[in-house]
């Protein structure tokens, strides 16, 4: 949800910025439209700035996040604590893979590695 909200804020900033651009476009719009554009532009900038601050906070103060950002992997414990649904999906898929390997005669355990944030 946050991803789409911030993307919408960026698009809103672009559109309202073009509307407010006095030198080229503002004379095509009425005063009420310009006022609404200024209001939306300010609100979108505030949302985007707040989202950036939240991302900076999450990166530096949530232990283990920097490793995920820089190296592309997180520990099993971190995944279980911060993304339990993703953890369950990964563990179940690895367990199913182990079961199929055992049934096909392959010996060994599949290593659970949490790489990336999706499938």
C-alpha positions in Angstrom: 0.0 0.0 0.0 2.8 2.4 0.9 4.5 1.7 -2.4 1.4 2.7 -4.4 0.7 5.7 -2.2 4.2 7.1 -2.8 4.0 6.4 -6.5 0.7 8.3 -6.7 2.3 11.1 -4.8 5.2 11.3 -7.3 2.8 11.4 -10.2 0.7 14.0 -8.5 3.8 16.1 -7.9 4.6 15.9 -11.6 1.1 16.8 -12.9 0.5 19.6 -10.4 4.1 20.9 -11.0 3.4 21.2 -14.7 0.1 23.0 -14.0 1.8 25.4 -11.7 4.8 26.1 -14.0 4.1 29.8 -14.6 6.5 30.3 -17.5 4.8 27.8 -19.8 1.5 26.4 -18.5 -0.1 28.3 -15.7 -1.9 30.8 -18.0 -3.9 27.9 -19.5 -5.6 27.2 -16.1 -8.0 29.2 -14.0 -7.1 30.5 -10.6 -9.2 27.9 -8.7 -7.5 25.1 -10.6 -4.1 26.6 -9.7 -5.0 26.8 -6.1 -6.1 23.2 -6.0 -2.9 22.2 -7.8 -0.8 24.1 -5.2 -2.7 22.3 -2.4 -2.3 18.9 -3.9 1.3 19.6 -4.7 2.0 20.5 -1.1 0.2 17.5 0.3 2.0 15.1 -2.1 5.4 16.6 -1.3 4.6 16.2 2.4 3.6 12.5 1.9 6.7 11.8 -0.2 9.0 13.5 2.3 7.4 11.5 5.2 7.8 8.3 3.3 11.4 8.9 2.7 12.0 9.7 6.4 10.2 6.4 7.3 12.4 4.5 4.9 15.6 6.0 6.3 14.3 5.2 9.9 13.6 1.6 8.9 17.0 1.2 7.2 19.1 2.4 10.1 17.2 1.6 13.3 15.6 -1.7 12.6 18.4 -4.2 13.2 19.1 -6.4 10.2 17.6 -4.1 7.6 20.9 -2.7 6.2 22.1 -6.3 5.5 18.9 -6.9 3.5 19.4 -3.7 1.6 23.1 -4.0 0.9 23.7 -7.7 0.6 20.3 -8.9 -0.5 19.6 -11.4 2.2 18.3 -11.5 5.8 18.5 -14.0 8.6 15.7 -16.5 9.1 15.0 -14.9 12.5 14.7 -11.4 11.0 12.3 -12.8 8.3 10.2 -14.6 10.8 9.9 -11.4 13.0 9.3 -8.8 10.4 7.6 -10.7 7.6 5.9 -13.8 9.0 3.8 -14.5 6.0 6.8 -14.4 3.7 8.7 -16.6 6.1 5.9 -19.2 6.2 5.7 -19.2 2.4 9.5 -19.7 2.0 9.7 -22.4 4.7 6.8 -24.3 3.3 8.2 -24.2 -0.2 11.5 -25.5 1.0 9.8 -28.2 3.0 7.8 -29.3 -0.1 11.1 -29.3 -2.1 12.7 -31.5 0.6 9.8 -33.9 0.5 9.9 -34.2 -3.3 13.7 -34.8 -3.1 13.2 -37.6 -0.6 10.5 -39.2 -2.7 12.6 -39.0 -5.8 15.6 -40.6 -4.0 17.7 -37.5 -3.7 19.3 -37.3 -0.3 20.1 -34.1 1.6 18.3 -31.1 3.0 17.5 -28.0 1.1 19.0 -24.9 2.7 16.4 -22.2 3.5 17.9 -19.0 2.2 15.8 -15.8 2.4 17.0 -13.9 -0.7 15.0 -11.0 -1.9 11.6 -10.0 -0.9 9.4 -12.0 -3.2 9.3 -15.1 -5.3 
